[in-house]
Amino acid sequence: MAELTKEQELSQVAPQDPKTQTPSETRDPESPDSTTGTPTVIVDDLHIVYKVYGSAGDAEKGNAANALMRLLRRQGRPQMKEVHAVKGVSFVAHHGDAIGIIGRNGSGKSTLLRAIAGLLPPHKGAVYTNGQPSLLGVNAALMKELTGERNIILGCYAMGMTPAEVREKYDEIVDFSGIGEFVQFPMSTYSSGMGARLRFAISSAKTHDVLLIDEALATGDREFKRKSQDRIKQMRQSAGTVFLVAHNLDVIEETCNRVIWLHKGKIRMQGDPQEVLEAYNKA
Ligand SMILES: Nc1ncnc2c1ncn2[C@@H]1O[C@H](COP(=O)(O)OP(=O)(O)OP(=O)(O)O)[C@@H](O)[C@H]1O
């Protein structure tokens, strides 16, 4: 796939509006990376809306009449609220990119990552991916009641590795995670940092087409952070694309070649890490 014109080669995540499925329109000629590497992820005018059943607002609470009104209203449809978490985000990522996503709490970073992973359907717009995206978050699901050893095997199988590949990688994963003899204990006995380290070690044992990391580096100690940054650099070199959401801006600056700054669900700025981080720190 030399250019984006072969749209059919990109798998598409749950689009709802056929009018928006024109990824070639989303290329940003101004972007420093838009002409290098093969496109791996195209986010095209993406909107993500959460629907939540809300409770009563403060003005409606407090007395019997209001309580009765609330009860009566609930006899009809329950009150539903919408949270418009991502509002028209578009960008193109390429092989070899490590893209940092920054923004204040609630700006939509994790939502964007989950949408790229295909875990959230777009309300409008689309996400196209070339290859399998894998989301690595501190809450990524491994089975807590199983030992680290079992989880390594399960996790590797889940990523599509063969038994021979799992045997080959097993020691390296345990080593990298630094959990030592705890590998024989159930994950429920691990500290949150140990769990996060094991998840990172498992997920990064394989070369991913698109690896999405959500704050995974925030929990490790200094030594583990350094090791995981090196691993991310290696993954970039092996031609995958890495997305990294982290509040630690140093990690983003050292690891990423491009930064997207989200503000209230929209892209406020994107491009060279130093420039974007400087503007972000001044804001
Ligand atoms: N499961 C959910 N249901 C309803 N609303 C949600 C849900 N998850 C997130 N939101 C809302 O969507 C918006 C974006 O949240 P998101 O977690 O993506 O932000 P974030 O930038 O990752 O925040 P943080 O830096 O605090 O992790 C917020 O207003 C949040 O309240």
The ligand as an SDF file (V2000), in Angstrom:
LIG
                    3D

 31 33  0  0  0  0  0  0  0  0999 V2000
  -17.3860    5.3120   30.3490 N   0  0  0  0  0  0  0  0  0  0  0  0
  -17.7070    6.6080   30.3170 C   0  0  0  0  0  0  0  0  0  0  0  0
  -19.0070    6.9890   30.3980 N   0  0  0  0  0  0  0  0  0  0  0  0
  -19.3320    8.2890   30.3340 C   0  0  0  0  0  0  0  0  0  0  0  0
  -18.4700    9.3020   30.2020 N   0  0  0  0  0  0  0  0  0  0  0  0
  -17.1630    8.9880   30.1110 C   0  0  0  0  0  0  0  0  0  0  0  0
  -16.7170    7.6270   30.1660 C   0  0  0  0  0  0  0  0  0  0  0  0
  -15.3670    7.6220   30.0460 N   0  0  0  0  0  0  0  0  0  0  0  0
  -14.9940    8.9120   29.9320 C   0  0  0  0  0  0  0  0  0  0  0  0
  -16.0700    9.7370   29.9670 N   0  0  0  0  0  0  0  0  0  0  0  0
  -16.0720   11.1950   29.8450 C   0  0  0  0  0  0  0  0  0  0  0  0
  -15.4610   11.5120   28.6040 O   0  0  0  0  0  0  0  0  0  0  0  0
  -14.6210   12.6450   28.7340 C   0  0  0  0  0  0  0  0  0  0  0  0
  -13.2140   12.2770   28.2990 C   0  0  0  0  0  0  0  0  0  0  0  0
  -12.6980   11.3200   29.2140 O   0  0  0  0  0  0  0  0  0  0  0  0
  -11.3020   10.5920   28.9980 P   0  0  0  0  0  0  0  0  0  0  0  0
  -11.1540    9.5560   30.0690 O   0  0  0  0  0  0  0  0  0  0  0  0
  -11.1770   10.1590   27.5990 O   0  0  0  0  0  0  0  0  0  0  0  0
  -10.2890   11.7920   29.2470 O   0  0  0  0  0  0  0  0  0  0  0  0
   -8.7310   11.7620   29.5280 P   0  0  0  0  0  0  0  0  0  0  0  0
   -8.1580   12.9180   28.7790 O   0  0  0  0  0  0  0  0  0  0  0  0
   -8.1760   10.4100   29.2570 O   0  0  0  0  0  0  0  0  0  0  0  0
   -8.6990   12.0640   31.0910 O   0  0  0  0  0  0  0  0  0  0  0  0
   -7.5900   11.7060   32.2160 P   0  0  0  0  0  0  0  0  0  0  0  0
   -6.3720   12.5180   31.8880 O   0  0  0  0  0  0  0  0  0  0  0  0
   -8.2310   12.1750   33.4720 O   0  0  0  0  0  0  0  0  0  0  0  0
   -7.3550   10.2270   32.1850 O   0  0  0  0  0  0  0  0  0  0  0  0
  -14.7250   13.0870   30.1950 C   0  0  0  0  0  0  0  0  0  0  0  0
  -15.6860   14.1200   30.2570 O   0  0  0  0  0  0  0  0  0  0  0  0
  -15.2240   11.8560   30.9090 C   0  0  0  0  0  0  0  0  0  0  0  0
  -16.0240   12.2260   32.0120 O   0  0  0  0  0  0  0  0  0  0  0  0
  1  2  1  0
  2  3  1  0
  2  7  2  0
  3  4  2  0
  4  5  1  0
  5  6  2  0
  6  7  1  0
  6 10  1  0
  7  8  1  0
  8  9  2  0
  9 10  1  0
 10 11  1  0
 11 12  1  0
 11 30  1  0
 12 13  1  0
 13 14  1  0
 13 28  1  0
 14 15  1  0
 15 16  1  0
 16 17  2  0
 16 18  1  0
 16 19  1  0
 19 20  1  0
 20 21  2  0
 20 22  1  0
 20 23  1  0
 23 24  1  0
 24 25  2  0
 24 26  1  0
 24 27  1  0
 28 29  1  0
 28 30  1  0
 30 31  1  0
M  END
$$$$
